[in-house]
């Protein structure tokens, strides 16, 4: 006799299994965070640590001629980078489910191209990932060029060996919930410099290099190249890189609000050294756009856009 199963009960069990890790992950994370804070507070009470912080307050001087302030173009770059990252993370998570795509996009080939290259057929979420990835890389190139042209690179590139002990000092001050004295409009603290440098010049290039290796445009017939740089290696790095971006965004946003929200948002979004509500208002609007972008990643929204560059079939 065949045993009948209830599909509704099956889906409910899958949902419970999906969220089950949070039952123990969240309490463990909170306990670890509390332990780190208590340890940092205890360390700051020790005389040698106090002397260390007095010697290395957490900030290193900028090179001579470094620009002061955050220009408007950096605010726009900040928003665009965040918007593209939201779409990349959203589409990347959907791709990791490895289910059947709800729609497929086929590149529109005609004439001589059709005789030489077969149609490029990919899932709609992978199409979005490729398109946004290209826009994100283009935005990154513009960002790096503007950094070099305007001298803003001096604010996020380490130029002194003292940055390492100062970064440790800043981390200890953050962990003890006694924020380091800083003025980000003039100079980032050493921990921020190292973090921003790592994101811009290490993590972002890793995302591009590994994503390119996993994409359909990679030359699959280049045997020697593929042996030196196998897809398994790129796949093993690509997902942790995405997690690094997510972790950075969470910590970055939390510290923006914890260390003076109005002043930080005014600098980042309104390009002014003030504590008005203008920066907060612009941030609120941008947040609505980011949330809308996250929920807009669905076939009903993507299909009309994808049809402008090819054919979409369900």
Backbone as CSV, one residue per row, in Angstrom:
resi,resn,N_x,N_y,N_z,CA_x,CA_y,CA_z,C_x,C_y,C_z
1,UNK,0.840,-1.190,0.000,0.000,0.000,0.000,0.882,1.249,0.000
2,UNK,0.598,2.169,-0.906,1.403,3.380,-1.015,1.053,4.356,0.082
3,UNK,2.093,4.887,0.715,1.875,5.859,1.796,1.779,7.253,1.206
4,UNK,0.707,7.957,1.512,0.492,9.294,0.994,1.126,10.310,1.937
5,UNK,1.716,11.339,1.369,2.326,12.391,2.179,1.630,13.715,1.912
6,UNK,1.589,14.558,2.904,0.966,15.864,2.793,2.013,16.874,2.325
7,UNK,1.866,17.454,1.116,2.873,18.402,0.625,3.005,19.618,1.534
8,UNK,1.881,20.049,2.114,1.927,21.216,3.002,2.789,20.936,4.220
9,UNK,2.615,19.735,4.780,3.424,19.374,5.951,4.896,19.251,5.582
10,UNK,5.170,18.773,4.366,6.555,18.647,3.919,7.230,20.009,3.817
11,UNK,6.530,20.984,3.222,7.089,22.322,3.092,7.257,22.974,4.458
12,UNK,6.330,22.728,5.358,6.459,23.295,6.707,7.676,22.733,7.421
13,UNK,7.923,21.428,7.223,9.105,20.812,7.833,10.377,21.396,7.260
14,UNK,10.406,21.660,5.944,11.580,22.255,5.320,11.830,23.654,5.845
15,UNK,10.759,24.429,6.055,10.932,25.775,6.590,11.484,25.732,8.003
16,UNK,10.969,24.791,8.819,11.475,24.680,10.186,12.941,24.260,10.181
17,UNK,13.309,23.355,9.287,14.700,22.909,9.205,15.614,24.035,8.762
18,UNK,15.132,24.896,7.857,15.937,25.994,7.355,16.263,26.989,8.470
19,UNK,15.278,27.254,9.329,15.475,28.256,10.385,15.997,27.658,11.683
20,UNK,16.122,26.320,11.756,16.570,25.675,12.980,17.955,26.141,13.434
21,UNK,18.942,26.339,12.518,20.264,26.782,12.984,20.233,28.093,13.752
22,UNK,19.263,28.984,13.437,19.199,30.256,14.144,18.879,30.075,15.618
23,UNK,18.254,28.948,15.975,17.882,28.711,17.365,19.112,28.657,18.252
24,UNK,20.226,28.147,17.708,21.442,28.086,18.513,22.510,29.058,18.041
25,UNK,22.480,29.464,16.755,23.495,30.383,16.248,23.367,31.756,16.899
26,UNK,22.151,32.278,16.979,21.953,33.619,17.532,22.370,33.698,19.002
27,UNK,21.911,32.785,19.898,22.365,32.863,21.286,23.885,32.723,21.441
28,UNK,24.491,31.827,20.657,25.945,31.656,20.729,26.655,32.927,20.277
29,UNK,26.160,33.559,19.195,26.774,34.790,18.705,26.666,35.906,19.750
30,UNK,25.495,36.019,20.371,25.314,37.048,21.405,26.237,36.793,22.585
31,UNK,26.365,35.531,22.990,27.234,35.196,24.120,28.697,35.507,23.792
32,UNK,29.137,35.174,22.578,30.512,35.472,22.176,30.765,36.972,22.126
33,UNK,29.789,37.717,21.601,29.930,39.165,21.533,30.039,39.768,22.930
34,UNK,29.196,39.289,23.852,29.260,39.778,25.233,30.599,39.448,25.872
35,UNK,31.134,38.252,25.595,32.431,37.865,26.148,33.540,38.760,25.614
36,UNK,33.486,39.102,24.315,34.502,39.982,23.719,34.448,41.364,24.357
37,UNK,33.240,41.881,24.554,33.087,43.208,25.162,33.630,43.211,26.594
38,UNK,33.282,42.206,27.382,33.769,42.136,28.768,35.285,42.002,28.828
39,UNK,35.847,41.188,27.917,37.299,41.033,27.874,37.973,42.348,27.509
40,UNK,37.414,43.067,26.531,37.996,44.338,26.110,37.927,45.366,27.237
41,UNK,36.804,45.401,27.956,36.676,46.337,29.080,37.710,46.014,30.156
42,UNK,37.917,44.731,30.429,38.910,44.334,31.428,40.319,44.722,30.990
43,UNK,40.622,44.491,29.709,41.947,44.826,29.202,42.209,46.330,29.297
44,UNK,41.199,47.145,29.013,41.402,48.590,29.052,41.658,49.094,30.470
45,UNK,41.348,48.286,31.447,41.623,48.656,32.820,43.031,48.344,33.264
46,UNK,43.800,47.642,32.427,45.169,47.270,32.775,46.132,48.384,32.377
47,UNK,47.094,48.654,33.232,48.033,49.760,33.006,48.806,49.627,31.694
48,UNK,49.379,48.451,31.341,50.101,48.348,30.068,49.217,48.653,28.857
49,UNK,47.956,48.236,28.904,47.042,48.499,27.786,46.724,49.982,27.708
50,UNK,46.549,50.618,28.848,46.299,52.054,28.853,47.482,52.818,28.269
51,UNK,48.693,52.378,28.593,49.878,53.012,28.020,49.945,52.781,26.504
52,UNK,49.568,51.579,26.077,49.556,51.260,24.648,48.583,52.172,23.908
53,UNK,47.371,52.355,24.447,46.377,53.204,23.794,46.818,54.661,23.802
54,UNK,47.487,55.086,24.889,47.989,56.466,24.935,49.051,56.698,23.866
55,UNK,49.875,55.674,23.617,50.927,55.806,22.611,50.369,55.683,21.202
56,UNK,49.395,54.788,21.045,48.759,54.584,19.735,47.258,54.845,19.888
57,UNK,46.810,56.082,19.707,45.402,56.433,19.948,44.421,55.835,18.954
58,UNK,44.912,55.314,17.825,44.012,54.683,16.862,43.995,55.346,15.504
59,UNK,44.726,56.450,15.347,44.732,57.191,14.085,46.153,57.555,13.705
60,UNK,46.483,57.400,12.429,47.791,57.812,11.920,47.622,59.041,11.031
61,UNK,48.595,59.937,11.023,48.481,61.148,10.201,48.417,60.812,8.710
62,UNK,47.668,61.632,7.976,47.594,61.472,6.529,48.841,62.039,5.861
63,UNK,49.169,61.571,4.662,50.302,62.153,3.933,50.064,63.635,3.646
64,UNK,51.130,64.355,3.465,51.020,65.783,3.167,50.302,65.981,1.831
65,UNK,49.354,66.892,1.827,48.581,67.171,0.618,47.340,66.319,0.470
66,UNK,47.025,65.485,1.453,45.826,64.648,1.379,44.576,65.517,1.430
67,UNK,43.553,65.205,0.638,42.334,66.019,0.640,41.549,65.852,1.932
68,UNK,40.784,66.857,2.259,39.932,66.830,3.445,38.480,66.808,2.991
69,UNK,37.689,65.962,3.636,36.273,65.909,3.316,35.914,64.787,2.367
70,UNK,34.609,64.593,2.204,34.069,63.544,1.340,33.314,64.212,0.201
71,UNK,33.809,64.125,-1.045,33.153,64.800,-2.172,31.825,64.143,-2.542
72,UNK,31.029,64.871,-3.311,29.702,64.387,-3.696,29.787,63.110,-4.526
73,UNK,30.802,63.021,-5.407,30.900,61.831,-6.262,31.112,60.568,-5.431
74,UNK,31.771,60.714,-4.285,31.994,59.557,-3.424,30.689,59.091,-2.802
75,UNK,29.792,60.045,-2.503,28.476,59.668,-1.989,27.671,58.887,-3.010
76,UNK,27.707,59.333,-4.269,26.994,58.605,-5.323,27.608,57.228,-5.554
77,UNK,28.929,57.153,-5.531,29.591,55.873,-5.674,29.208,54.941,-4.525
78,UNK,29.117,55.496,-3.342,28.743,54.714,-2.156,27.356,54.101,-2.339
79,UNK,26.400,54.910,-2.821,25.042,54.393,-3.030,24.998,53.348,-4.140
80,UNK,25.619,53.643,-5.280,25.587,52.706,-6.398,26.251,51.382,-6.028
81,UNK,27.361,51.462,-5.317,28.038,50.249,-4.895,27.142,49.409,-3.997
82,UNK,26.459,50.059,-3.051,25.540,49.343,-2.174,24.381,48.741,-2.940
83,UNK,23.826,49.493,-3.907,22.691,49.006,-4.691,23.083,47.778,-5.517
84,UNK,24.233,47.840,-6.173,24.683,46.695,-6.968,24.996,45.492,-6.075
85,UNK,25.556,45.734,-4.906,25.849,44.628,-3.997,24.573,43.942,-3.533
86,UNK,23.527,44.724,-3.272,22.244,44.137,-2.864,21.723,43.197,-3.952
87,UNK,21.777,43.641,-5.200,21.296,42.803,-6.302,22.188,41.585,-6.513
88,UNK,23.497,41.757,-6.336,24.406,40.624,-6.501,24.194,39.578,-5.411
89,UNK,24.041,40.023,-4.175,23.814,39.077,-3.075,22.477,38.377,-3.256
90,UNK,21.450,39.131,-3.621,20.113,38.549,-3.806,20.119,37.498,-4.914
91,UNK,20.670,37.849,-6.074,20.710,36.883,-7.176,21.650,35.730,-6.866
92,UNK,22.752,36.004,-6.158,23.681,34.932,-5.793,23.051,33.914,-4.861
93,UNK,22.261,34.378,-3.893,21.580,33.455,-2.985,20.544,32.617,-3.730
94,UNK,19.856,33.232,-4.678,18.882,32.475,-5.471,19.576,31.430,-6.339
95,UNK,20.757,31.754,-6.842,21.504,30.796,-7.661,22.001,29.627,-6.833
96,UNK,22.330,29.869,-5.566,22.856,28.790,-4.721,21.791,27.743,-4.400
97,UNK,20.534,28.072,-4.578,19.480,27.075,-4.351,19.520,25.959,-5.385
98,UNK,20.130,26.287,-6.548,20.323,25.301,-7.625,19.023,24.636,-8.071
99,UNK,17.934,25.358,-7.948,16.666,24.843,-8.451,16.479,25.200,-9.921
100,UNK,15.387,24.769,-10.477,15.098,25.081,-11.873,14.734,26.556,-11.990
101,UNK,15.406,27.317,-12.849,15.102,28.748,-12.957,13.685,28.970,-13.460
102,UNK,12.996,29.999,-12.955,11.620,30.251,-13.386,11.528,30.732,-14.827
103,UNK,12.631,31.212,-15.381,12.655,31.664,-16.773,14.092,31.582,-17.279
104,UNK,14.228,31.519,-18.591,15.555,31.452,-19.200,15.701,32.568,-20.223
105,UNK,16.911,33.120,-20.259,17.225,34.186,-21.204,18.132,33.629,-22.286
106,UNK,17.811,33.949,-23.543,18.610,33.511,-24.683,19.104,34.744,-25.406
107,UNK,20.412,34.814,-25.599,21.003,35.960,-26.285,20.493,36.039,-27.713
108,UNK,20.176,37.256,-28.134,19.680,37.437,-29.494,20.812,37.463,-30.491
109,UNK,21.015,36.369,-31.231,22.052,36.281,-32.275,21.394,36.349,-33.645
110,UNK,22.083,36.967,-34.579,21.555,36.980,-35.943,22.718,37.037,-36.939
111,UNK,22.405,36.806,-38.191,23.390,36.924,-39.258,24.564,35.980,-39.096
112,UNK,25.768,36.524,-39.336,26.988,35.740,-39.306,27.268,35.183,-37.912
113,UNK,26.879,35.940,-36.875,27.144,35.498,-35.516,26.415,34.199,-35.225
114,UNK,25.211,34.062,-35.779,24.431,32.858,-35.518,25.125,31.617,-36.063
115,UNK,25.832,31.730,-37.152,26.454,30.561,-37.760,27.697,30.117,-36.994
116,UNK,28.302,31.013,-36.229,29.540,30.677,-35.545,29.331,30.352,-34.068
117,UNK,28.383,31.002,-33.431,28.190,30.828,-32.002,26.781,30.343,-31.699
118,UNK,26.644,29.291,-30.924,25.303,28.846,-30.542,24.680,29.869,-29.603
119,UNK,23.350,29.924,-29.556,22.689,30.858,-28.650,23.126,30.633,-27.205
120,UNK,23.321,31.718,-26.483,23.741,31.679,-25.087,22.489,31.645,-24.226
121,UNK,22.213,30.498,-23.599,20.976,30.313,-22.850,21.294,30.120,-21.374
122,UNK,20.789,31.014,-20.532,21.046,30.952,-19.097,19.775,31.293,-18.330
123,UNK,19.738,30.935,-17.047,18.611,31.262,-16.205,18.494,32.760,-15.984
124,UNK,17.291,33.215,-15.683,17.030,34.645,-15.540,17.804,35.244,-14.377
125,UNK,17.997,34.470,-13.287,18.752,34.985,-12.149,20.250,35.090,-12.468
126,UNK,20.755,34.133,-13.263,22.148,34.208,-13.676,22.350,35.377,-14.632
127,UNK,21.364,35.633,-15.490,21.432,36.801,-16.379,21.534,38.076,-15.555
128,UNK,20.710,38.196,-14.523,20.768,39.378,-13.665,22.130,39.487,-12.978
129,UNK,22.641,38.356,-12.505,23.931,38.358,-11.817,25.033,38.854,-12.750
130,UNK,25.022,38.402,-14.005,26.030,38.836,-14.970,25.900,40.336,-15.269
131,UNK,24.679,40.793,-15.503,24.464,42.197,-15.869,24.880,43.119,-14.732
132,UNK,24.418,42.802,-13.524,24.748,43.654,-12.375,26.241,43.585,-12.079
133,UNK,26.821,42.404,-12.258,28.264,42.257,-12.035,29.042,43.185,-12.962
134,UNK,28.619,43.260,-14.226,29.292,44.144,-15.178,29.151,45.607,-14.761
135,UNK,27.950,45.989,-14.316,27.729,47.363,-13.861,28.541,47.660,-12.606
136,UNK,28.625,46.677,-11.713,29.383,46.855,-10.473,30.875,47.019,-10.759
137,UNK,31.394,46.223,-11.692,32.800,46.342,-12.071,33.058,47.695,-12.718
138,UNK,32.167,48.130,-13.608,32.316,49.434,-14.246,32.303,50.550,-13.203
139,UNK,31.387,50.458,-12.250,31.328,51.449,-11.178,32.615,51.429,-10.350
140,UNK,33.153,50.233,-10.122,34.394,50.119,-9.367,35.574,50.736,-10.093
141,UNK,35.624,50.558,-11.402,36.707,51.160,-12.187,36.636,52.680,-12.104
142,UNK,35.429,53.215,-12.254,35.251,54.674,-12.138,35.670,55.147,-10.754
143,UNK,35.313,54.373,-9.738,35.651,54.725,-8.360,37.158,54.781,-8.157
144,UNK,37.872,53.772,-8.620,39.326,53.733,-8.444,39.994,54.866,-9.215
145,UNK,39.524,55.134,-10.426,40.096,56.231,-11.216,39.909,57.563,-10.494
146,UNK,38.708,57.801,-9.966,38.454,59.048,-9.243,39.278,59.125,-7.964
147,UNK,39.480,57.987,-7.301,40.349,57.973,-6.119,41.748,58.467,-6.472
148,UNK,42.287,57.963,-7.573,43.645,58.320,-7.972,43.729,59.767,-8.442
149,UNK,42.739,60.221,-9.212,42.776,61.566,-9.783,42.622,62.633,-8.708
150,UNK,41.734,62.388,-7.749,41.436,63.410,-6.732,42.319,63.313,-5.498
151,UNK,43.123,62.266,-5.382,43.955,62.103,-4.204,43.250,61.470,-3.028
152,UNK,41.977,61.086,-3.218,41.233,60.461,-2.128,41.815,59.101,-1.738
153,UNK,42.667,58.541,-2.582,43.286,57.247,-2.262,44.113,57.343,-0.988
154,UNK,44.658,58.536,-0.693,45.488,58.691,0.497,44.712,58.500,1.793
155,UNK,43.383,58.569,1.711,42.555,58.409,2.905,42.289,56.943,3.228
156,UNK,42.477,56.032,2.253,42.160,54.628,2.508,43.314,53.678,2.195
157,UNK,44.467,54.196,1.831,45.636,53.353,1.560,46.642,53.542,2.692
158,UNK,47.068,52.460,3.361,48.053,52.595,4.444,49.366,53.166,3.918
159,UNK,49.873,54.182,4.610,51.125,54.811,4.203,52.141,54.866,5.340
160,UNK,51.819,54.246,6.484,52.723,54.283,7.631,52.669,52.948,8.366
161,UNK,53.836,52.511,8.884,53.882,51.266,9.632,53.133,51.337,10.950
162,UNK,52.929,52.562,11.476,52.199,52.720,12.732,50.719,52.399,12.605
163,UNK,50.271,52.161,11.382,48.844,51.910,11.210,48.421,50.601,11.875
164,UNK,49.352,49.637,11.984,48.982,48.342,12.560,48.716,48.423,14.060
165,UNK,49.648,48.963,14.885,49.312,49.083,16.302,48.139,50.036,16.541
166,UNK,48.013,51.066,15.718,46.872,51.970,15.866,45.558,51.267,15.523
167,UNK,45.591,50.347,14.557,44.385,49.579,14.220,44.000,48.663,15.374
168,UNK,45.000,48.035,16.021,44.726,47.199,17.192,44.120,48.047,18.308
169,UNK,44.661,49.243,18.513,44.130,50.148,19.526,42.688,50.529,19.227
170,UNK,42.408,50.872,17.970,41.039,51.240,17.592,40.079,50.072,17.781
171,UNK,40.520,48.856,17.408,39.673,47.674,17.578,39.358,47.431,19.047
172,UNK,40.356,47.615,19.910,40.148,47.435,21.342,39.179,48.473,21.887
173,UNK,39.287,49.697,21.402,38.376,50.750,21.846,36.950,50.481,21.371
174,UNK,36.805,50.032,20.142,35.477,49.669,19.652,34.894,48.527,20.479
175,UNK,35.690,47.493,20.719,35.206,46.308,21.423,34.791,46.627,22.850
176,UNK,35.440,47.611,23.469,35.085,47.977,24.846,33.921,48.960,24.897
177,UNK,33.355,49.279,23.732,32.212,50.201,23.613,32.569,51.617,24.052
178,UNK,33.851,51.934,24.053,34.329,53.287,24.321,35.012,53.751,23.041
179,UNK,34.214,54.358,22.149,34.643,54.609,20.787,35.900,55.468,20.724
180,UNK,36.783,55.199,19.764,37.970,56.050,19.597,37.573,57.454,19.156
181,UNK,38.316,58.448,19.636,38.065,59.835,19.245,38.517,60.003,17.796
182,UNK,37.591,60.415,16.941,37.915,60.505,15.524,37.083,61.578,14.866
183,UNK,37.501,61.963,13.679,36.761,62.910,12.853,36.894,62.415,11.422
184,UNK,35.971,61.551,11.023,36.080,60.872,9.732,36.091,61.838,8.562
185,UNK,35.535,63.036,8.744,35.554,64.015,7.660,36.986,64.381,7.290
186,UNK,37.863,64.384,8.304,39.266,64.746,8.094,40.137,63.518,7.882
187,UNK,39.915,62.469,8.699,40.802,61.309,8.657,40.089,60.104,9.265
188,UNK,40.115,58.977,8.573,39.582,57.735,9.128,40.559,57.199,10.167
189,UNK,40.020,56.441,11.136,40.951,55.796,12.065,41.639,54.626,11.349
190,UNK,42.683,54.110,11.967,43.539,53.124,11.298,42.794,51.836,10.965
191,UNK,41.873,51.426,11.821,41.109,50.209,11.546,40.205,50.420,10.336
192,UNK,39.624,51.610,10.216,38.809,51.914,9.046,39.650,51.907,7.776
193,UNK,40.839,52.487,7.851,41.715,52.532,6.667,42.033,51.128,6.177
194,UNK,42.424,50.258,7.102,42.762,48.888,6.709,41.538,48.152,6.164
195,UNK,40.382,48.382,6.773,39.158,47.715,6.325,38.756,48.182,4.944
196,UNK,38.727,49.500,4.739,38.347,50.033,3.431,39.343,49.610,2.357
197,UNK,40.628,49.623,2.702,41.640,49.169,1.744,41.419,47.701,1.375
198,UNK,41.142,46.874,2.365,40.914,45.459,2.101,39.694,45.220,1.235
199,UNK,38.605,45.957,1.491,37.381,45.784,0.701,37.593,46.228,-0.740
200,UNK,38.217,47.397,-0.922,38.353,47.974,-2.260,39.408,47.253,-3.089
201,UNK,40.543,46.933,-2.476,41.685,46.446,-3.255,41.976,44.954,-3.088
202,UNK,41.246,44.267,-2.209,41.473,42.830,-2.025,40.172,42.043,-2.248
203,UNK,39.156,42.329,-1.455,37.919,41.554,-1.517,37.193,41.776,-2.847
204,UNK,37.059,43.031,-3.268,36.372,43.306,-4.534,37.072,42.661,-5.729
205,UNK,38.396,42.797,-5.882,39.053,42.085,-6.989,38.889,40.577,-6.911
206,UNK,38.905,40.004,-5.701,38.677,38.566,-5.568,37.286,38.191,-6.084
207,UNK,36.294,39.019,-5.778,34.938,38.751,-6.268,34.903,38.760,-7.792
208,UNK,35.606,39.706,-8.391,35.625,39.803,-9.855,36.363,38.619,-10.476
209,UNK,37.529,38.297,-9.935,38.346,37.222,-10.521,37.654,35.866,-10.397
210,UNK,37.097,35.585,-9.229,36.426,34.294,-9.048,35.112,34.242,-9.817
211,UNK,34.381,35.366,-9.848,33.134,35.390,-10.606,33.373,35.207,-12.093
212,UNK,34.445,35.802,-12.608,34.775,35.636,-14.020,35.103,34.182,-14.341
213,UNK,35.811,33.510,-13.437,36.170,32.105,-13.662,34.936,31.219,-13.704
214,UNK,33.912,31.566,-12.941,32.705,30.748,-12.877,31.675,31.121,-13.939
215,UNK,31.934,32.185,-14.684,30.958,32.654,-15.663,31.087,31.895,-16.979
216,UNK,30.095,32.097,-17.826,30.073,31.424,-19.129,31.038,32.047,-20.130
217,UNK,31.566,33.235,-19.832,32.479,33.875,-20.772,33.911,33.382,-20.596
218,UNK,34.156,32.585,-19.563,35.511,32.062,-19.339,35.855,31.042,-20.424
219,UNK,37.059,31.087,-20.990,37.432,30.135,-22.049,37.563,28.709,-21.503
220,UNK,36.575,27.893,-21.762,36.550,26.537,-21.215,37.566,25.609,-21.884
221,UNK,38.012,25.957,-23.081,38.935,25.079,-23.808,40.405,25.383,-23.498
222,UNK,40.660,26.379,-22.680,42.047,26.705,-22.309,42.482,25.753,-21.196
223,UNK,42.938,24.580,-21.592,43.205,23.515,-20.627,44.299,23.895,-19.628
224,UNK,45.399,24.470,-20.109,46.488,24.814,-19.185,46.038,25.872,-18.182
225,UNK,45.320,26.878,-18.666,44.815,27.933,-17.786,43.824,27.372,-16.771
226,UNK,42.947,26.483,-17.217,41.953,25.901,-16.320,42.586,24.958,-15.305
227,UNK,43.717,24.371,-15.672,44.434,23.527,-14.711,45.072,24.373,-13.614
228,UNK,45.650,25.507,-14.024,46.265,26.407,-13.047,45.222,27.083,-12.161
229,UNK,44.072,27.353,-12.739,43.018,28.064,-12.007,41.704,27.292,-12.173
230,UNK,41.522,26.217,-11.415,40.328,25.380,-11.567,39.071,26.078,-11.046
231,UNK,37.947,25.676,-11.584,36.669,26.258,-11.170,36.366,25.943,-9.714
232,UNK,36.825,24.798,-9.238,36.569,24.427,-7.847,37.208,25.426,-6.880
233,UNK,38.395,25.934,-7.236,39.059,26.934,-6.399,38.278,28.242,-6.401
234,UNK,37.848,28.663,-7.575,37.068,29.905,-7.663,35.762,29.786,-6.898
235,UNK,35.119,28.618,-6.990,33.849,28.402,-6.290,34.051,28.415,-4.781
236,UNK,35.178,27.875,-4.322,35.462,27.829,-2.889,35.730,29.210,-2.313
237,UNK,36.173,30.148,-3.164,36.499,31.499,-2.694,35.326,32.454,-2.893
238,UNK,34.550,32.263,-3.944,33.523,33.233,-4.338,32.458,33.415,-3.256
239,UNK,31.951,32.344,-2.689,30.896,32.458,-1.670,31.408,33.098,-0.383
240,UNK,32.576,32.695,0.156,33.105,33.412,1.331,33.342,34.900,1.069
241,UNK,33.698,35.250,-0.160,33.868,36.668,-0.492,32.545,37.402,-0.350
242,UNK,31.456,36.768,-0.803,30.140,37.375,-0.636,29.804,37.544,0.842
243,UNK,30.122,36.538,1.653,29.883,36.631,3.095,30.706,37.760,3.713
244,UNK,31.922,37.970,3.203,32.761,39.058,3.701,32.109,40.406,3.410
245,UNK,31.536,40.557,2.225,30.825,41.790,1.900,29.630,41.988,2.836
246,UNK,28.868,40.934,3.068,27.692,41.033,3.932,28.111,41.410,5.353
247,UNK,29.155,40.752,5.868,29.628,41.060,7.221,30.108,42.503,7.307
248,UNK,30.834,42.954,6.275,31.316,44.334,6.265,30.148,45.319,6.310
249,UNK,29.131,45.078,5.505,27.985,45.989,5.456,27.286,46.039,6.810
250,UNK,27.090,44.882,7.440,26.402,44.848,8.732,27.183,45.639,9.783
251,UNK,28.476,45.380,9.886,29.300,46.084,10.882,29.403,47.569,10.533
252,UNK,29.565,47.859,9.256,29.701,49.246,8.805,28.459,50.063,9.168
253,UNK,27.287,49.542,8.848,26.039,50.263,9.142,25.840,50.395,10.644
254,UNK,26.138,49.332,11.401,25.969,49.379,12.854,26.850,50.468,13.474
255,UNK,28.098,50.563,13.028,29.002,51.566,13.586,28.643,52.978,13.128
256,UNK,28.111,53.106,11.920,27.666,54.421,11.455,26.605,54.992,12.390
257,UNK,25.678,54.148,12.814,24.613,54.610,13.697,25.070,54.706,15.150
258,UNK,26.020,53.868,15.547,26.440,53.851,16.952,27.426,54.957,17.284
259,UNK,28.141,55.483,16.283,29.191,56.467,16.563,28.822,57.871,16.116
260,UNK,27.537,58.159,16.007,27.103,59.496,15.596,26.404,59.456,14.260
261,UNK,25.161,59.003,14.252,24.450,58.739,13.006,24.305,59.986,12.140
262,UNK,23.843,61.085,12.704,23.574,62.270,11.892,24.850,62.816,11.256
263,UNK,25.927,62.906,12.022,27.174,63.429,11.470,27.731,62.484,10.405
264,UNK,27.695,61.184,10.671,28.216,60.227,9.695,27.405,60.222,8.409
265,UNK,26.073,60.243,8.541,25.224,60.222,7.355,25.315,61.524,6.583
266,UNK,25.496,62.647,7.291,25.677,63.923,6.611,26.942,63.903,5.756
267,UNK,28.010,63.321,6.297,29.262,63.255,5.553,29.150,62.313,4.358
268,UNK,28.508,61.150,4.552,28.459,60.129,3.517,27.474,60.453,2.402
269,UNK,26.335,61.052,2.759,25.274,61.236,1.768,25.055,62.678,1.346
270,UNK,25.437,63.637,2.192,25.235,65.049,1.852,26.541,65.785,1.617
271,UNK,27.678,65.114,1.804,29.001,65.701,1.582,29.179,66.993,2.374
272,UNK,28.843,66.936,3.657,29.004,68.110,4.512,29.392,67.681,5.914
273,UNK,30.218,68.478,6.549,30.694,68.191,7.899,29.737,68.813,8.899
274,UNK,28.593,68.172,9.061,27.542,68.717,9.914,26.782,67.559,10.542
275,UNK,25.792,67.890,11.353,24.958,66.864,11.986,23.488,67.192,11.763
276,UNK,23.156,67.604,10.530,21.773,67.927,10.197,21.019,66.658,9.799
277,UNK,19.740,66.840,9.469,18.910,65.704,9.060,18.923,65.482,7.557
278,UNK,19.686,66.310,6.822,19.714,66.161,5.365,20.304,64.823,4.958
279,UNK,21.460,64.480,5.539,22.074,63.203,5.212,21.196,62.029,5.581
280,UNK,20.517,62.131,6.724,19.615,61.047,7.144,18.464,60.898,6.153
281,UNK,17.918,62.037,5.666,16.805,61.977,4.712,17.239,61.304,3.413
282,UNK,18.423,61.671,2.921,18.923,61.039,1.692,19.167,59.557,1.924
283,UNK,19.709,59.212,3.098,19.935,57.803,3.424,18.615,57.039,3.471
284,UNK,17.579,57.637,4.046,16.281,56.965,4.142,15.726,56.665,2.749
285,UNK,15.846,57.630,1.845,15.371,57.412,0.476,16.178,56.302,-0.193
286,UNK,17.496,56.328,-0.006,18.339,55.290,-0.614,18.023,53.916,-0.030
287,UNK,17.691,53.873,1.249,17.341,52.599,1.878,16.060,52.027,1.276
288,UNK,15.101,52.896,0.989,13.864,52.443,0.327,14.184,51.848,-1.039
289,UNK,15.112,52.494,-1.767,15.499,51.990,-3.088,16.191,50.630,-2.965
290,UNK,17.042,50.464,-1.959,17.744,49.193,-1.768,16.770,48.072,-1.437
291,UNK,15.818,48.355,-0.541,14.833,47.337,-0.179,13.955,46.991,-1.387
292,UNK,13.553,48.019,-2.143,12.751,47.768,-3.343,13.533,46.926,-4.353
293,UNK,14.836,47.202,-4.484,15.665,46.409,-5.392,15.742,44.955,-4.972
294,UNK,15.837,44.702,-3.666,15.888,43.325,-3.166,14.620,42.555,-3.542
295,UNK,13.456,43.167,-3.327,12.195,42.476,-3.596,11.814,42.499,-5.076
296,UNK,12.503,43.353,-5.856,12.202,43.408,-7.286,12.854,42.276,-8.061
297,UNK,13.740,41.525,-7.412,14.405,40.409,-8.093,13.421,39.241,-8.170
298,UNK,12.562,39.313,-9.169,11.580,38.266,-9.434,11.288,38.241,-10.928
299,UNK,10.865,37.115,-11.471,10.687,36.994,-12.918,9.762,38.048,-13.514
300,UNK,8.699,38.429,-12.790,7.743,39.387,-13.328,8.394,40.740,-13.611
301,UNK,9.379,41.104,-12.815,10.070,42.384,-12.997,11.240,42.242,-13.959
302,UNK,11.967,41.131,-13.871,13.176,40.966,-14.671,12.885,40.663,-16.138
303,UNK,11.783,39.951,-16.412,11.505,39.512,-17.783,11.413,40.664,-18.782
304,UNK,10.618,41.723,-18.515,10.561,42.821,-19.501,11.914,43.485,-19.739
305,UNK,12.764,43.545,-18.704,14.080,44.159,-18.857,14.994,43.250,-19.671
306,UNK,14.967,41.950,-19.353,15.832,41.001,-20.053,15.463,40.877,-21.524
307,UNK,14.202,41.079,-21.869,13.772,40.955,-23.260,14.359,42.036,-24.156
308,UNK,14.895,43.096,-23.574,15.520,44.127,-24.368,16.856,43.686,-24.961
309,UNK,17.417,42.616,-24.410,18.723,42.139,-24.894,18.656,40.701,-25.397
310,UNK,17.499,40.103,-25.435,17.392,38.723,-25.876,15.953,38.243,-25.770
311,UNK,15.823,36.935,-25.744,14.502,36.292,-25.661,14.374,35.601,-24.305
312,UNK,13.245,35.768,-23.665,12.989,35.154,-22.380,11.863,34.142,-22.517
313,UNK,12.132,32.923,-22.076,11.119,31.856,-22.148,10.884,31.318,-20.749
314,UNK,9.657,30.993,-20.441,9.310,30.429,-19.152,9.630,28.937,-19.133
